[in-house]
Amino acid sequence: MTKADSLQKLPKHIAVVMDGNGRWAKKRHLPRSMGHKAGTKAVRKLIENVVALQIPVLTLFAFGTENWQRPTDEVEDLMDLFFTHLEKEVALFQEHNIQVRIIGDLTLFSETLRDCILRTQSLTATHTGLVLVIAASYSGRWDITQAAQQLAQDVQEGLLTTKQIDAAKFSTKLCLPDLPDADLFIRTSGERRISNFMLWQLAYTELYFTDILWPDFDKKELDAALEFFNSRQRRFGKV
């Protein structure tokens, strides 16, 4: 029996900032692209472990809107890696009944990558196992802004009034309105910040930070994060 098997409670939704690929590569005197490739192996391990634990939702922060400001060569490498990884992992998604959703400003991607995203989502849309959310060209501020724009459009068209807008109504316009908010947030590499990720949805999320660089994140590290979550008393503002 693993440590996770002995826990009394597991999160329904884990959100992960996969940080440290570049530093992992630098420590080994390798180009940053090799760190990103190593990171994809950690992604596969995490998905398999989460599936085994029957956790319903996993969200991975793959590429933020601010990441477009990185050097052109690195961005191109990341886009190529994103494309090939989606294509390569279709068999994994099919085998484990995984439904894939990609959230973010997809208009900034190439037509080829957008087609790949739509194809992957279509192929897995009816799957009933893990919902794997990949946040790409995403930021929490972008998500809130686009929700506000949708609500403003509804008001302009007379579909609702400003007085009808509350937190519940606002949530329906955000990405992932049908999924539970994240219970557990994990960030690797020693950074202690959210970095513009799911700002609305992390309101009452338990935040777990580890010094482990993302390519080294494994079952042992996931168990440690789950033990941390299991130790928390979640009051949601109540006594």
Secondary structure, DSSP 8 states (H G I E B T S, - for coil): --TGGG-S---SEEEEE---HHHHHHHTT--HHHHHHHHHHHHHHHHHHHHHHT-SEEEEEEEEGGGGGS-HHHHHHHHHHHHHHHHHTHHHHHHTT-EEEEES-GGGS-HHHHHHHHHHHHHHTT--S-EEEEEEEE-HHHHHHHHHHHHHHHHHTTSS-GGG--HHHHHTTSS-TTS---SEEEE-TT--S--SSSTTTTTT-EEEE-SS-GGG--HHHHHHHHHHHHH----TT--
